[in-house]
Amino acid sequence: MTEDEFDAFYASAFPRVVGQVYAFTGDHGQAQDVVQEAFVRAWDRRRDFLATQAPEAWIRTVAMRLAVSHWRRARRWLDLVRRTPPPEHAPGPGPEHLALVHALRQLPEAQRLAIVLHHLCDLSVEQVAAETGAPTGTVKARLARGRAALARILSASENDALGGPPSEKETGRVR
């Protein structure tokens, strides 16, 4: 079957086969999908396709088998979901996590990225440098500045939570 013959066959048979598979599945979208997949498989065999006496029957058979396979997968998934108990309620993030995320948001992007990649993703300084395209020394500086800024931000938020001003030791100033 030439490409032009296949195109003509597709144009004439597609709506008819979709209607037949739709009657079988009850799902028009699924019928279109499986018929389309059947035509894709036929396209790969289009040179030998006329050897079969009933190309539309071949398309319909492949589409029906695909629909049944889809139905079986869906049924297995449903059985699995029914057998698996619902997960226990997972608690939300704790106050420490929220404070860390809030503090990270206040850092410049380059420092935040270095901190996250190094401390949360467990990448080495060299790996962070390779991933960000920055020299190793720059990554080390970003990590040092980022950690210092995080310490200031987190200690300030801790003092705010406790309701007191920062101590002389925390601010580094003597009154």
N, C-alpha and C positions, 0 to 999 in steps of 0.2 A: 504494500500500500504506500503510495507516495505521500508526501506531506500535504499536498492539496487534497488528495482523496481522504486522508485522515481528518483534515480540518472540516471537510464536508460531512463526513461520518459523525464527527463530534457535534457539529451544529445540529444535525438532525436527531441524533440519538440521545444527547445529554438530557434535554427536558423530559423525554419519555422515560428514561431509566431513573432519573431523579424522582419522578412521580411514582414509579413502581416501588423504589426503595423507601420512599416516604410512606407509602401505604404499609410497608413492612415494619418500619421503625417507629412511625408516628412522630418523628422529629425531622422537620424540613431541613434545618441547618446541618444535621448529621448526615442526612441523605445526600445533600450537595457535597459535603466533604468526602464521603466514601466513594461517591461516583467520580468525583474529581481525581481521587487517588487511583481508582481503577483505570481511568483514562491515562494517567501518568504512567502506570505500569504498562498499558497497551502501547503508549508512545515508544517505549523502549523496545517493543517487539513489532513495530509497525511494518517492517519489511516482510515479516512472515505472517502478518495478521490475516491476510486473505486466505491463507492456507486453512484456517479454521472456517468452516462453512457458515457459522453464525457469530460474527464478531460482537453483535449486540448482546447475545446470550452470554458470551464470554465476559463482557463488561459487567453485565447484571450479576453473574455468578461471583465475580471478584468483589463487586460492591457489597453484595449480600454477606459474603464471608467476612469482609472488613467490618461491616455493621455488627455481625455476631461477635467478632473478636472484641470490638469496642464494648459491646454490652457485657461480655464476660469479664473484661478488665474492670468495668464499672461495678459489676456485681461483687467481684473479689475485693475491691477496695471498700465497698459498703460493708461486706462481711467483716473485714479487718477493722473498720471503724466501730462496728457494733461490738466486736469482741474486746476491743481495747478500752479500758475504763478512761473516763475523762481525766485529764491531769489535775493534780491537786492545785489549789489556788496558789500561784506564785506571788510571794510578797513583792511589793514595789521596791524601788531603790530606796536605800536608807538615807538618812540625813547626811552621812559622810559622803556618800556617792553624789548626792545633789550638790553639796558644797564644792566638791572637786570639779564637777562639770561647770558649775557657775564660775569658779575661779579660772578654769581653763578658757572659758569664753572671754575672759578679760585680758588674756595674753595676746600679743601680736601673733598673727597667723603663723609666721615662720617658727616662732618659739613653741607655739601650741603644737604644730605638726611634729617638731623634733621631740617634744616631750611625749606625745602620744605614740609615735613610732618606737621610741627607745624604751619607754617604761611600760606602756600598755600592750604593745605588739611584740615586745621582747626582741627588737632588732638591735644589733650592735651599732656602735657609732659609725663604723665603716659602711654598714648596710643602709643606715639612715642617709649617709652622705651620697651613696650610689642612687638611692631612690629619689632623693630631693634634688640631686645634681649640684649640691653645695660641697665645698671642700671640707675635709674632716675637721680642720680647726674651726671653721665657721659653725659646724654642727655642735662641737664641744662648747663654743661660746654661747650658742642659742640654748643649749641644755642648761648651762650654768646660770644664765640670765633668767631663763624660764623657771628654774627651780627656786631661785631667789625671789622672783616675783610671786610665785605660787605661795611660798612661805609667808610673805607679807600679806597677801590677800587672805589666805586661810587663817592666819593669826588674827587679822583684823575682824574677820567675820566671826571667829570664835569669841572674841572679846565682845562684839556686838550682841552675840547670843547670850553671853553671860551678863551683859548689862553694865560692864565696867570699862573704864578707859584702859588703854594699853599701859603696861608697866614700863618703868624706865629701862628695864632690861630688854623688853620687847622692842621699844622704839629706838634704843641705842642712845637716847638723850638723858642727860642728868638735869634735874630741875634745880 
